[in-house]
Amino acid sequence: MMNSESELIKKRYDRIAPYYEMIEAMMEGLFFKSWRKKLWSKVVGHHILEVGVGTGKNFEYYPPKAQITSIDFSPKMLKQASLKKEHKAIRVNLDLMDIQSLAFADNSFDTVIASFVFCSVPHPLKGLKELYRVCKPGGQVLLLEHMISNNSLLAKVMNFVNPIILNLVGANINRNTLRTIKAAGFAWVIVDQQSSHLIKLIEARK
């Protein structure tokens, strides 16, 4: 059962689900698309879990021979993903599920992957520990995340406007997900060298 904070964020994503891709279209074309492609190029193994599938923006990057399960906690976002799945004949199992309480057995997946998800998870450490739990020993967790800048002036601006962004779309723009994933128990965590101070591609090994 979701707590009240999770329920509130879920409702915000439900509200914007039909317009989500339009809202992010410019940023997607300019920045996110190339990063998604690079993120998915790092996937290894056959059993893959994508958390926070949203409207299915990553469908075009799915490895063709992998067995992929994708989840989201927003029914309306998942509905958009389902429509895209049918329209583009994508092979994926879609499930309604909260990243903070995954209904999978320990050590189930070769790769667990997420893109721009942990800005919206109410308790990110809890969610990351769940990813660790369902990832196989020696498996990997791949994350593409935007987070607070290491530029002190920009960080102040991001902290100032964060409550507005959170209220509108349910996302925090001032998270330090890199620090949080390092606290989640992984054997090692590395950041892609081409990552910027705002967008980071993170690889973690169990």
N, C-alpha and C positions, 0 to 999 in steps of 0.2 A: 504494500500500500504506500502510495506517495505521501510525503509530508506536505505541509501547506505551501512551503516555498517552491517545491518541485511542481506542485499543482498550479501555482500562479504562473510560473515560467512556461509550463505546458500550454496554458490558456493563451499566453501571448503568442506562442508559435502557432497554435491552432488559428488564431485570428489572422495572422499574416500569411498563412500557408499558400493560399491561391495567388498571392502577389510576390512571394518570396524570391523567385528567380528574376522577376522584373526589378525588384528593389536592388538586387546585388549584381545586375547585369554588367554595369560598367566596371566594377572592381573585379568581377569574374573574368572579363575579357582582357583587362589590362594586367592583372597580377595573378589571380588565383588559379586560372586554368593551367598555366605552365607548371605551377607548383604541384597541383594535383597529379599531373602526368608524371612528374619526378617522384612523388610520393609512392604511387602505385607501381613504378618500375622497380621498387625495392622489395616488393612482396615476394616471399618464398613459401613453398609448401602447398598443400592441396586444400586443407581446411582453413578457410579464412572467415573472420568475423569483422564486419564493419559496424561500428557503433555510431549512432547519430547519422543515419542515412539521409535524413531530411527529404528533399524532393527527388533524390536520385542523381545528384550532380556528378557522382563518380561512376555511374553505370558504364560510360564509354571507356573507362580505364580498367574494367574488371578483367583479370586473366581468363582467357576463354575456357580453359580446362579445369579451373579450380571449382571447388564446392564452396559457395559463398552464402553466408547468412548475414542479413543486414537488419539492424533494429533501429527503432526510434521511439521516444516516449510520447510524441505528439500524434494522435490519430489522424489529424488533418494533413500533417506533413507526410505521414505514411500513406495516406490516400493518394496524394500527388505522386509519390514514388510508385505506387501500385499501378496508376494510370500510365506512367512512363514505362514501367516494366512491360505492360501488355502491348503498348504501342510500338516499342522497340524490340520486343521479344527477348528480353534480358533474362538470363538464367540466374535466379537468386531467390532465396527464401526470405520473405519479409515478415518480421515479427514486431508486435507492439511490446516494448519492454523499456524499463528504466535502467540506465547504465550503472546506477548505484546499487542495483540488486538484480544481477543477471541470473536468468533461469537456466544456466548451463553448468555441467559438471566441471570440476577442477581439471585442468590440463587437457582442454578440449580442442584448442586451435593452434595451428602452426604460426599464423600471423593474426594479430588483432590490430585494426587500423581505424583511425579517426581523422577527420579534417574539420577544423574550426568548430570543435564540439565543446571543449572544456571551458570555454568562456561562458557557457550556459549551464554547466552542472553546479547545482547548489553547494555540494560538498565534493570538490574535485579529488581530494585525497582518497575518499571512500570509493569514488568511481575508478580511480587509477589502480587501487588495490584489487578491485573486481577484475580489471583487465589483466592484472598480474595473475590472479587466481585461475582464470579460464585459459590462459596461455600455457602451452606445453613447456616443460623444462627444455631450455635451449632455444625456445621460440622467441619471436620478436613482437614488440609493440611499436607501431609506427604512428607518429602524430604530426600533423601539420596544424600549427596554432599561431594565432596572433596574440600578442601579449604586451604588457606595458613596456614602453621604451626605456632604454638605459640613459637617454638624454634627460637630464633632470628637469629642464623647462617643459619639454613635451610631456614628460610623465605627470607634471603638475596639471597640465591642461587635460590630460586623459583622466586623471582622478577627478577633476572638477566636473567634466561632462559625463562621466560614467553613469551616475544615477539617471540621467535623461535617457541614455541609450538603453540601459537596463529596463526602464519602464516602457520604452517603445517596443523593443524587440526581444527582451529577455536575455541579452548578451552583455557580459562584462568586458570592457576593453582594457582593463588595468590588472589582469591576472598575471602572475608569474608562474606559469605552468611548468617551466623547466625546473624550477626549485621544487615544485610539488612532486613531479615524477621522480626526482632524485630521492625523495623521502618515501617512495612507495615500495621499496625493497628490491629493485632490479639489480642484476649483477653489474651491469654497466649502462651508461647513458651517454650518447654522443649527439652533437648537433651538426648538421650539414654545414660545411664551411661557407657555402654561398648564402646561408640564411642572413636576413637583415636584422636590425634591432627591433623590428615590429613583427615580422613573420619568421617563424623558425620551424625547420623540419627536424624532428627529433626521432632518433632510433634508440630503443631500449631493449636489452636482452635479459631474459629470465634465467 
